[in-house]
Amino acid sequence: MSPADTLVTLAALWLVAVVTPGPNVLFFTSLALSSPKRSVIAAGAGIVLGTAAWGLAGLFGLLWLFEVFPALAVAVKALGGAYLAWIGFRILWGSLRPPAPAAALREAVPLSPMKAFSLAVATNLSNPKSLVFVTSLFAVTHLAEAPLAVGLAGVAIMTAMSTGYYCLYGLLLRLTPVARREGRLKRAVGVLIGAALMGFGVRMALER
């Protein structure tokens, strides 16, 4: 397989991975529907940074750490799952609470871009399954066997595709009626997202 064919195959498979709902998409959806535009952009940047980190980790074969030290893999999954469950709980609890009075809404401090960025990076990196998936993807496409320049190009493609997806997805979310006003529908979406993220985190923390 030529380098061009390898990169095209990688892009096709990564497109499916990017649009498949997971912790990153759930977290970003909740934040995009409830936070200022700058915070949404920062969150997207944080997720993309995490994607690049997982891509480089997979390219340089860091999965061997988990294979050599299985206890480390268990610890990372437990801590990462607990973190995801906590984020899901916060989203769920915030959506279940009664609507705040108008005065309280005016005084509320919105999620800052730096906080959104750090939460997004942590959410992405808390899922060690990403490393397993990326490593498998590189093995299937033979990217791991290609020259380093081709491998780095593959990681760049993954990063660029993730950037494009979250830019478009964030823009579409911001245009929806759910994002423009408070209401039962917005709270219901938050409950569903929080519950799904909690379930994902608990399941990951309990896996062995």
N, C-alpha and C positions, 0 to 999 in steps of 0.2 A: 504494500500500500504506500503510495506516494505521500509526502508531507501534506500536500494540498488535500488529498482524500482523507487523510487522518484528521485534519482540522475541520473539514466539512462534517465528517461523521460526529466528531466531538460536539460541534455547534448544534447539530440536530438533536443529539441526546441531551445536551445541556438545556436546550429550549424546553423540553418536556419537564426536566427537573425544576427549572425556574418557576414555571407556571403551576406546578403541583403544590397544593396547599400544605404548609408545614408551619413550624414555629415562627419562622421569619415572616411569612405572609400574614399569619394571624396577628402577630405583634404589630406589623406595619399597618394593617387594616384598621386596627383599633386606634392607633396613634393618628393616622391620617384623617379619621373621622372626628377627632376630638382635640387636635392640637393646631397651633399656628403653622403657617406655611413654612417658615424657616425651620421649625422643629421637625416637620415632615421631611424636608430636604436633608436635614442632618441625620435623621433616622435612616433614610435611604443610603446615605453615604456610609453609615456605620455597618449596615448589612453588606454593602458591596465590599468594604474593607475586610470584613469577616470572610467573605467568599474568596477574596484574593489570598487571605492567609491559609484557608483550607486547601486552595488550589496549589499553593507553593508547598504546603506540608505533604500533600499527596504526591507531588512531582518529585520531591526529594526523599520519598519513602519513609516518612516518619511514622507510618503505621506499625513499623517493627517495634516501636516502643510499647505499644499495647500488646503485641504478640510476645515480647520478651518479659514484660511485666504485666500479667493479666490483672493483678490487684489494682494497678494504676487505672486500667480501663474501667474496672468496677467502680472505683472511687470517682472518676471523672463523670461517669454516667449517673451515679447517685447524686453528686453535687449539682451537675447540670440539670438533671430532672427536677431536683428540689427547687432550683432557681426558676425554671420554667413554670412549675406549679405555683410558685409564689407570685410570679408576674400574672399568671392567669387568675389567681385569687384576687389580686388587686383590681384587675379589670372587671371581674365578676362582681366584687363587692361595690365598686364604684358605680356600676350599672344598676345594682339592686337598690341602692340608697334612694330615698325620695328626692325629687328635684329640689335643688337649692333655691332659696329666695333670690330675687333679682339683685338685691344689695350684696348678697354673698357671692354671686357670680361675678359682679363687678370687682370685688376685692380679691377674687381668687388669682393666684399667681400661676400663669400658664407654664407648661413644661418647657424648660429652656432648651435651645438647640444643643448645648453641650450635654445636658442630661439625656436628651433623646438619642444623641449619638452614642453615648456610653452604654445606655440600655440596649440599643440595637446591636452594638458590637458584642456585648455580653450574651444577648439572646442567641446570636449566630454561633458564637464560639462555645456555648454551653451544650451544644448537641454534637457529641463525638461521632455520631453516626455519619456526619457529613464527611469526615475523613475516610471512613470505610467506603462510602459511596464514591467519593472522588477517586480514591485509589482503584476501585473496581472499574470506574469509567475509563481511567487512563490505561488499565490493563486490557479492557475490551477494544479500545481504539488503538492500542499499541503505542500510545503517546509516551509511555514510560520508557520504551525502547528507542524512541526517536532522539535525534541530537538535542542538546540542551536548548538551542535557539527555538526549535519547533515546540518543545515543551513549554517554554516561556510564552511563546505565541499562543499556545492553547490556553494558558492561564489568563492571558490578556483578553482573549475572546470570551472566556467565561465571565470575566469582570465587566467587559463592555456590554455583554448581553444582559447581565444582571442590572447594570446601570440603566440601560434603556427600558427594561421591564418595569423597574420601580419608579422611574420618571413617568412613564405612561400610566401605570396603575395608580400612582399617587394623584396624578392630575385628574383621572376619571373619578376617583373617590371624592376628591374635593368638589367636583361638580355635581355630585348627587344631592338630592334633597336631604338625605340623612345627615350629611356633613354640615349643611347650612343652618340647621335649626335643631333645637332640643325637642325631644318627644318620645313617645312610647316605642316607636320603631327603632330609634337610635339606641335606647336602653336595651331593647330586645336583642339587637345585633351585638351589643357589648356583652350581654349575658352569654350568648352563644359562643362568642369568641373566647371569653374568659373560661367557660366550662371546657371548651375544646383544648385550650392551651394547658389547663390544669390536668386534663386526662392524659394528654401527651406526656407531660412532665412526670406524672405519677407512674405511668407505664414504663417510661425510660428509667426512672430511678429504681424500679423493682426488678428490672431485667438483670439476668446474670449470664 
